[in-house]
């Protein structure tokens, strides 16, 4: 690992817990949370079959491909919904035109029936773009980076299927509070962040991009109030 990556993680991982700003009494509290709270993450309580999805992801391990590369190590991915199972980044990164590609359930869908059923029929989204398994191998790391210019909680949902205690996803606001037995968080990847899996266990997450369903605003507001009250 390059010293500058390690320095970023050490500098930010032990920052005290994030304090959420007070939710104002505005007509559209959901919009305020997403666009104006500038919260780096928000945990949402959703009943996800984490254990079964993790088992399916682990069985698919031989199919995972390197994601991005660069200064990172051991960062792999596989799409269950997207342009193709191994097209894990933006279409342009694969030489494709984002205006011409089609997003659909990929060729691995039959190999992960629990995952397919959950996201197709139960998760509170009505449409998906990229829906990916994300693997960080034991000893692997992701170099500090930012994915968006402007802060927003609308970009992606990050679901931990497992998360070893020695693995830290660190932002400039501190370590994101993922749980080893599964947790679902809205994650603002505008904030510079990095990951180091300093364990002997592969870490599996899922990242969800798409359009939320009509019940999603209520879920977000309720969970923001819960987070704000500690």
Secondary structure as GFF3:
##gff-version 3
##sequence-region A 1 230
A	DSSP	alpha_helix	3	12	.	.	.	ID=ss1
A	DSSP	alpha_helix	29	35	.	.	.	ID=ss2
A	DSSP	beta_strand	41	44	.	.	.	ID=ss3
A	DSSP	alpha_helix	50	59	.	.	.	ID=ss4
A	DSSP	three_ten_helix	61	63	.	.	.	ID=ss5
A	DSSP	beta_strand	65	66	.	.	.	ID=ss6
A	DSSP	beta_strand	73	82	.	.	.	ID=ss7
A	DSSP	three_ten_helix	91	94	.	.	.	ID=ss8
A	DSSP	beta_strand	104	105	.	.	.	ID=ss9
A	DSSP	three_ten_helix	109	111	.	.	.	ID=ss10
A	DSSP	alpha_helix	113	121	.	.	.	ID=ss11
A	DSSP	beta_strand	125	145	.	.	.	ID=ss12
A	DSSP	beta_strand	156	160	.	.	.	ID=ss13
A	DSSP	beta_strand	167	171	.	.	.	ID=ss14
A	DSSP	beta_strand	174	175	.	.	.	ID=ss15
A	DSSP	beta_strand	183	187	.	.	.	ID=ss16
A	DSSP	beta_strand	193	197	.	.	.	ID=ss17
A	DSSP	beta_strand	203	212	.	.	.	ID=ss18
A	DSSP	alpha_helix	216	228	.	.	.	ID=ss19
###
